[in-house]
């Protein structure tokens, strides 16, 4: 695989950020690149993501995670089934004033996240290594997940983590008609955002679910 320079990665990230109409400071761009470099390094030893190509990681991991930034709100958010910290760590970088929790049952992946938290100085990030069913924290304003489970399972497993007025943000590919028809009683689709994620094939949707 040809060697990709840091300048090329940064240029690709900036192009993606511009196409998402996001306005990120140089400091945030630098932290996102530092996170990416750490992920590339750890991935060689620990197989944290199936995506190996650094340029592909920019689009499929960073830009994909950043596409939800306009829809993040509230004071506290939890990323369930976060893997190597996606989208939780990019959210924590973009919203330093927000309390961001990432949750994953894979110890290898949460160890990587803790390393990223330390190296990037993310004081607003809490990393938890647990199964979601066994978690019972003070409820959050938003519960987000990226290709973690069906909508039905996501709500059944994480309902206790969401404020009664809070919302679930499910990052999906194709619009999941069947999954929506199987939502648990008392829950509904509030709104669906079609995400335009440059450099990725196929559709991307963000489904905002909440209590009726």
Buried (B, 14 or more C-beta within 10 A) or exposed (E): EEEBEEEEBBEBBBBBBEBBEBEBEEEBBBBBBBBBBBBBEBBEEBEBBEBEEBBBBBBBBBBBBBBBBEBBEBEBBBBBBBBBBBBBBBBBBBBBEBBBBBBBBBEBBBBBBBBBBEEBEBEBBBBBBEEBEEBEBEBBBBBBBBEBBBBBBBBEBBBEBBBEEBBBBBBBEEEBEEBBEEBEEEBEBEEBBEBEBBBBEEEBBBBBBBBE
